[in-house]
């Protein structure tokens, strides 16, 4: 199998769907093709040439949610 990114917008998402606690700051993609060990049995492994796609999503947490969780924890623990 040969894995390939779409040339136009390789990482796609619906901006209508999300988590209110986080904001997407950036989306990055890359290839991580290479030779990797894979296990055949408990005691043996082999090398193989594999296709690999790497997708990275950089999120920023909304400070309000962090403060609410910390304050709730302090109040509960008293």
C-alpha positions as CSV (number, residue, x, y, z in Angstrom):
1,X,0.0,0.0,0.0
2,X,1.3,3.5,-0.8
3,X,-0.2,6.2,1.3
4,X,-0.3,9.7,-0.2
5,X,-1.6,13.0,1.0
6,X,-4.2,14.9,-1.1
7,X,-2.5,17.7,-2.9
8,X,-5.2,20.3,-2.0
9,X,-6.0,20.5,1.7
10,X,-4.4,17.2,2.9
11,X,-5.9,17.6,6.4
12,X,-9.6,18.4,6.3
13,X,-12.0,19.1,9.1
14,X,-15.4,20.6,9.7
15,X,-15.1,23.9,11.5
16,X,-18.7,23.5,12.7
17,X,-17.6,20.6,14.9
18,X,-15.1,21.2,17.7
19,X,-14.4,21.3,21.4
20,X,-15.2,24.6,23.2
21,X,-12.2,24.1,25.4
22,X,-9.7,24.0,22.6
23,X,-8.9,26.1,19.5
24,X,-7.0,24.7,16.5
25,X,-3.9,26.8,16.0
26,X,-2.3,25.0,13.1
27,X,-2.5,21.8,11.0
28,X,0.7,20.3,9.6
29,X,1.3,17.2,7.6
30,X,4.4,15.3,6.5
31,X,5.6,11.9,5.3
32,X,7.3,9.5,7.7
33,X,8.1,6.7,5.2
34,X,10.9,4.4,6.1
35,X,12.2,1.0,7.1
36,X,10.6,-0.2,10.4
37,X,10.8,-3.3,12.5
38,X,7.6,-5.3,12.8
39,X,6.9,-8.4,14.9
40,X,6.2,-11.8,13.4
41,X,6.2,-13.8,16.7
42,X,7.0,-13.1,20.3
43,X,10.7,-13.7,19.7
44,X,11.3,-12.5,16.2
45,X,10.9,-9.4,14.1
46,X,11.6,-8.3,10.5
47,X,12.4,-5.1,8.7
48,X,10.0,-3.7,6.2
49,X,9.7,-0.6,4.0
50,X,6.4,1.1,4.9
51,X,4.5,4.2,3.8
52,X,3.6,6.5,6.6
53,X,1.6,9.7,6.9
54,X,2.1,12.1,9.8
55,X,-0.7,14.6,10.8
56,X,-0.1,17.1,13.5
57,X,-2.9,19.3,15.1
58,X,-1.7,22.1,17.3
59,X,-4.3,23.0,19.9
60,X,-4.6,25.9,22.3
61,X,-6.6,25.5,25.5
62,X,-9.0,28.3,26.4
63,X,-7.7,29.8,29.8
64,X,-11.3,30.0,31.2
65,X,-11.7,26.2,31.2
66,X,-8.3,25.8,32.9
67,X,-9.2,28.3,35.7
68,X,-12.6,26.7,36.3
69,X,-11.0,23.2,36.7
70,X,-8.3,24.5,39.0
71,X,-10.8,26.5,41.2
72,X,-13.2,23.6,41.4
73,X,-10.4,21.3,42.5
74,X,-9.4,23.7,45.2
75,X,-12.9,24.2,46.5
76,X,-13.6,20.4,46.5
77,X,-10.4,19.6,48.3
78,X,-11.0,22.0,51.2
